[in-house]
Amino acid sequence: MSQQGIRLNKYLAMCGVCSRRDADRIIDTGKVRINGQPATMGMRVVDGDVVEVNGKRIQGQSDKIVLAFYKPVGVVCTERDKYADKTILEYIKYPIRVTYAGRLDKESEGLIILTNDGDLIEHMMRGANHHEKEYIVKVNKEITDDFVNAMQSGIYLEELQKMTRECEVEKLGKYTFRIVLTQGMNRQIRRMCKTQGQEVVSLKRVRVMNITLDKLKVGEYRELTGDEKKQLYMLAGLGKE
């Protein structure tokens, strides 16, 4: 660490506490202390500083851990929720603190990326970066050409008052299609299908950027290494890790 130190929000992200954006919110609520004193926005961390979040000392993470996890249906993408039957971190029980880059709703299954690298999360979550996420979806009614054309052309979602981006849609079977999104609105695919009179029966995310489920079974995870991990960092805009 240089004598000038690292901005506190970046330090918290590097330690895997949260993204920089979330770090700003945590700092603003007074939950962060440096050397026993309440931290403020814009402060910097230098060698020897003791940083605490909610009274717990934060240690720097030199190793960047990135996991590919096959989330089962029923597991909730949240860190703390007293009403959730099973949260994602309770399920995976990884020995190093990690958090997720992008969510899947409780009723959905498939690929989740977890990491202790807040910078990676920040870059992966930026909608402007148009990172691809691929899904296999089954609906309750037969898929028509009109449905495919509407989905891939962009749909206005009244509930969110937003227009979806153009996307890639391919019919795989009578009730099944593949869709590749470059944005992440709340329950986006389910909302898009609903506008077309379709109800989602099952939804599985099979790819995030260059990372796929590969041979993972439901509930399993694997640590990303080598070229696969390096390519993820490159695609996220972080160059070599």
N, C-alpha and C positions, 0 to 999 in steps of 0.2 A: 504494500500500500504506500502511495507517495506521501510526502510531507503535507501536501495540500489536502490529502484524504479523499474520500468518496462521498458523494451526496447521499444523504441518509436514505432516500427512497430507493436509490440504485443499490445501496448496500443491503437493504432488506430484501430486494428482489434477488440479488446474487446469493443470499443465504437461503433462498427458497421459501421465505415467509409468505410472499404474495407477489403480485405484479407491481410495477412502479405506480400505476394508477391507484391500485388498492392501498399501497403504502402511504400515499398522500392522504387518503381518507383516515387511515389508522393513526397517522401522526397528528392529524387535525383533531382527533377525538381525545388526545392526551394519553393514549395507551402506551406510548413509546418513551423510554427514558435513556439518556446517555449519561453515564457516570452518576446515576442517581437523580439527575435533574430532568424535568419534563422537556422533551424535545420539541422543536418547532420546525416549520417548513424551511427548507433551504440549508439546514445544518449539515455539517460534514463529519464523517467518521474517520479518525486517524488511528494509527497503531497504538494499542494500549487502552483505547476506549472500551468501556463496558456498555453494551447495548442490550436493553431489556424490552420485551413486548409482553404486556399483561403480567409483568413481574417475573418473566422467564428469560434468562440470559440467552442471547442469540449467538451462535457460533458460525463463523464463515464456513462455507462448503467449497473445498478445493476441487472435489470430484463432481462433475455434472452427471447426474443420474437421469436417464430417460427410459420410461417403461411403456410398452404397448400392452394394454389390458383389455380383455374381452369382458365387458360389463354384461352381467346377466339382467334379464327383465326383473324388476322389483328392487334393484339396488339404486339408491338415490345419489345423485351427484351433488353432494353438499358435505361440508366438513363437520358441521354441528347442527343437528335438527332433532329435538327430543321427540318429535312425532314420527320420524322416519324409522321404519322397521330395521333397515340396514343401510348405513351410509357407505360410500365407496371406500373411504379410508379405513373404516372398521372391517370391511370385507377383505381388503388386500393385505392389511397389517404388515406393510413394508417397514424394515428396521430403520430406514432413513426417511425423514419427513419429506413427502412429496405432495404436490397438489396437481389438479387437472387443468389441461388446456382445452377448454370447450366441453360442453355438457351434452348428455343425452337424457331425455326425460325418463321417468320411472318405468314407463310401459315399453321403452325401446331397449334394444340390446346392441352390442357391437363394440367397435374400437374406441378406446379412450387413451389419449396420451397423458401420462403423468410424469412430472419432473420436479427436481429441486432447483431448477434454473429459472428464476423469475423473468429474466430477459427473454428466454425462449418463449415462455408463455405469452409475454407482452407482444412479441412479434407475430406469433401464430394467431393471436386473437384480433389483430388489426384487420377490420373488414376491408380496408382500402388495399390490402395486399392480395386479395382475390385468391386465397389458398383453397385448393380443391378438397372437398369432402364427398365421398361416394357412398350411396346407400342402395340397398335392395329393399323394395317395399311391396307388400301385398295388400290389395284393397278388396272391398266386399262386392264390387260389381265389375263386369267385364270392361276391360280397357279398350277405348276406341281411339281412332286417329285424332279426333277432335280433342280428346283428353290430353294426348301426348303433345299436340300442337299448343294447347293452352298452357300447359305446365312449362314447356320450354321457352315460350315467348315472354313470360313474365305475367304475374297476377297481382292485382291490387288487393291487399289484405285490409279489409275495413277495420277489423279490431285493432290493428297496429298502425293503421293509416300510413302504410308504406307499400311500395311496389317491389316485388321480387325481381332480381336480376334474371336476364336470360340464362338458361342453363341447358345442360345436356340430358335428354331423357330418351330411354330406349325400352320398348316393350319386350319383355322376356317370356311372357306367357299370358294366358287368358286373364289372369288377375294380378300379375307380377310385373314390375318395371324397375329399371335401374335409373338413378338420378344423381347427377354430379352438381353440387352447389358450390358457390364461391362466396357465400355469406352465411350468417348464422342467426337468423331471427328466431325468437321464441316459438317452439313447436311449429316451425316453418312448413315442413312437408305436410303435416297433419292439417294445418290451416289451408294450405294450397289445395289439397285434395278435397277438403270440405266445400270449397267454393265451386267445385265441379261435381258436387253431389256424391262424392266418394268418401267412404270411411276407411281409415287405415286399420287393417287387421294385424299386421306385423311390420316392424321397421328395424332394419339392421344396418349399422354403419360398418362398411367393409374396408374403407381406406380414408386416411387423413394425409394429404400431400403425397409423399412417397412411401408412407408406412401403411402396410396392409395387415389384416388379421393373420395371414399366412396359415400356419398349422395350429394356431391357438384354439383351444376348446373353451367353451363357456366357463368363465370364472378364472381362467389361467392368465398369467402375464409373462412377458419376457423382457429382458433388459436389452436395449438397443446398443449396438457396438459397431465399430469399423465403418465401412463405407456407407452403410444405411444411416447411421447416426450423423456422419459428416454431411451427407446429402440433405438431411433434414435441416441442419443448421444453415447450409447454403441456401436452401429454398426459403427459409425464414428470413434471410437477409442478414445473417450474423457471420457470414464467412466461415472460416475455419474456427472450430471451437477452441 
